[in-house]
Amino acid sequence: MPPVPVLRPRDVVAAFRKLGWEVRHRGSHIILTKPGHPATLCVPDHPQVARGTLRALITRAGLSVEQFLTVVQE
């Protein structure tokens, strides 16, 4: 399993948007939802998203780290 990178919130949100997630609210946290998916993702709008937080978001979205990194690199 590759290490989870440290990314900016806008890069994380952009990757999830490519995967079909929609931004529902922006504030101190960016809320993402996906039609038909029971989970809601909450991305903190800080200078960087911590590795553990990003790993939890990836898992909650039902993805592997490899799948997420492929989308980020596109």
C-alpha positions as CSV (number, residue, x, y, z in Angstrom):
1,M,0.0,0.0,0.0
2,P,1.5,3.4,-1.0
3,P,1.8,6.1,1.6
4,V,-1.0,8.7,1.8
5,P,0.3,12.1,0.6
6,V,-0.3,15.4,2.3
7,L,-2.6,17.4,0.0
8,R,-4.3,20.7,0.0
9,P,-8.1,20.6,0.5
10,R,-8.8,21.9,-3.0
11,D,-6.8,19.0,-4.5
12,V,-8.7,16.5,-2.4
13,V,-12.1,18.0,-3.3
14,A,-11.1,18.1,-7.0
15,A,-10.2,14.4,-6.9
16,F,-13.5,13.4,-5.2
17,R,-15.4,15.6,-7.7
18,K,-13.9,13.6,-10.6
19,L,-15.2,10.5,-8.8
20,G,-18.8,11.9,-8.8
21,W,-19.0,13.5,-5.4
22,E,-20.7,16.9,-5.1
23,V,-19.9,19.9,-2.9
24,R,-22.9,20.6,-0.6
25,H,-21.5,23.1,1.7
26,R,-18.3,25.2,2.1
27,G,-17.1,26.7,5.3
28,S,-14.5,25.6,7.8
29,H,-15.2,22.2,6.4
30,I,-16.2,21.2,2.8
31,I,-19.1,18.7,2.8
32,L,-19.3,16.2,-0.1
33,T,-22.1,13.9,-1.0
34,K,-22.7,11.4,-3.7
35,P,-26.1,10.3,-5.0
36,G,-26.7,6.6,-4.0
37,H,-23.8,6.6,-1.5
38,P,-24.7,6.5,2.2
39,A,-21.6,8.3,3.4
40,T,-21.0,12.0,3.6
41,L,-17.4,13.3,3.4
42,C,-16.2,16.2,5.5
43,V,-12.9,17.7,4.3
44,P,-11.4,20.3,6.7
45,D,-10.5,23.5,4.9
46,H,-7.0,23.9,6.5
47,P,-3.7,24.6,4.7
48,Q,-3.2,20.8,4.4
49,V,-5.3,17.7,5.0
50,A,-3.6,15.4,7.5
51,R,-2.6,11.9,6.2
52,G,-4.9,10.1,8.7
53,T,-7.8,12.3,7.8
54,L,-7.3,11.7,4.1
55,R,-7.0,8.0,4.6
56,A,-10.3,8.0,6.6
57,L,-12.0,10.0,3.8
58,I,-10.7,7.5,1.1
59,T,-11.9,4.6,3.1
60,R,-15.3,6.2,3.8
61,A,-15.7,6.8,0.1
62,G,-15.2,3.0,-0.5
63,L,-11.9,3.5,-2.3
64,S,-8.4,2.1,-1.9
65,V,-5.4,4.5,-1.6
66,E,-4.2,3.3,-5.0
67,Q,-7.5,4.2,-6.7
68,F,-7.6,7.6,-5.1
69,L,-4.0,8.4,-6.1
70,T,-4.7,7.4,-9.7
71,V,-7.4,10.0,-9.8
72,V,-5.2,12.7,-8.1
73,Q,-2.5,12.1,-10.7
74,E,-4.8,12.6,-13.7
